[in-house]
Amino acid sequence: MKNRAKLSLHVPAPATRPGDAPDFSGVTLAGAGEVSRPEIDAHPHDIRALAYSLIRVLDDKGHALGSWNPRLDPEILRKGLRAMLLTRAFDDRMYRAQRQGKTSFYMKCTGEEAVAVAAAQALEPDDMCFPSYRQQGLLIARGYPLVQMMYQIYSNAMDPLKGRQLPVMYSSKAFGFFTISGNLGTQFPQAVGWAMASAYKGDDRIAASWVGEGTTAEGDVHHALNFASVYKAPVILNVVNNQWAISSFSGIAGAQEATFASRGIGYGLPALRVDGNDFLAVYAVTQWAAERARANLGATLIEHYTYRAEGHSTSDDPSRYRPSEDAKAWPLGDPIERLKVHLIAIREWSEDKQQQAHAEAVEQVKDANKTAEAVGTLGHGEPPSLKTMFEDVFKDMPWHLRRQRQEMGV
């Protein structure tokens, strides 16, 4: 007989379940300002520690500390705060609309607003973004009309995508927002390919992409990292580690074994891990990676350490798989509150201004929604014209499609 121990399979399990008290005692945080900022031409091997640490700028009192502090003009900070407030107000209104049956589906980014809004401000307006479905802040920060987003969510006659996409899967070439893909892993290789093409043409625009930590388990992500490394593509690859992919926690994707940023090390890429709820830190690392890309030094992998405060989507009930008070106990707090505290600390904001800005955001969303609902909502009002199903597929419509369109009388 073989005198060997029986093999056993390790199945990752979260530390807490519904009914338990939130427990983030295992979260190790570097102090604000403790992590040093390297030069943009630093060799990836020499900055490996950044993949395991956590870049933070704001401390608990709202002070900006350390070499990663981007020292932004207060107006940029105020603009970022207003964009985050507007994003949250938009989310709240669209969530209610889904619950009222006015749209089929919606996904909020509550608690993750800084990931998109800070990046939008650090990037150039014509840089191409390949987002996942929780970066609506990119469009909002770039000034894309809210009513256009609502037309698409409501699938009405004014839908700029003509009914061809699910709600929240926006697309706007003019605003540098590449079409969202439901299979999120495809965004990374598409961003890398776009960036390679930009470099091949001698353009000056870079690309940036975002996926969740769960998506990093897909092969597409690894293909993208390999191409980005080999060809030094001018692209920023962002992993938004919000701890949960639908109902499976980050350990299923490998979070218990290593940080998600560290996956870039094996590909020879600089890898940064940042406090995703710190607006200044997100801005700073995006700015660093963008400068590196524009200097023809290649791609950067960034892990945004944050928390999904709400459900994965309107189809999800997070109370079935995690403690109900988890989001409130998250040690990195709320990105909107933290930036507000910072602006107040530098005497560039106040609680009264915060309340006024919140009210203005709510009113702006309300006005846009009134316009959008007047055109129609899901199942009510005029849908996109049937003739649009024949458009935008072929440059020159084939004869058999022309005949079908004529037979339909559209």
Secondary structure, 3 states (H helix, E strand, C coil): CCCCCCCCCCCCCCCCCCCCCCCCCCCCCCCCCCCCCCCCCCCHHHHHHHHCCCECCECCCCCECCCCCCCCCHHHHHHHHHHHHHHHHHHHHHHHHHHCCCCCCCCCCCCCHHHHHHHHHHCCCCCEEECCCCCHHHHHHCCCCHHHHHHHHHCCCCCCCCCCCCCCCCCECCCCECCCCCCHHHHHHHHHHHHHHHHHCCCCCCEEEEEEHHHHHCHHHHHHHHHHHHCCCCEEEEEEECCEECCEEHHHHCCCCCCCHHHHHHHCCCEEEEECCCHHHHHHHHHHHHHHHHCCCCCEEEEEECCCCCCCCCCCCHHHCCCCCHHHHCCCCCHHHHHHHHHHHCCCCCHHHHHHHHHHHHHHHHHHHHHHHHHEECCEECCCCHHHHHCCCCCCCCHHHHHHHHHHCC
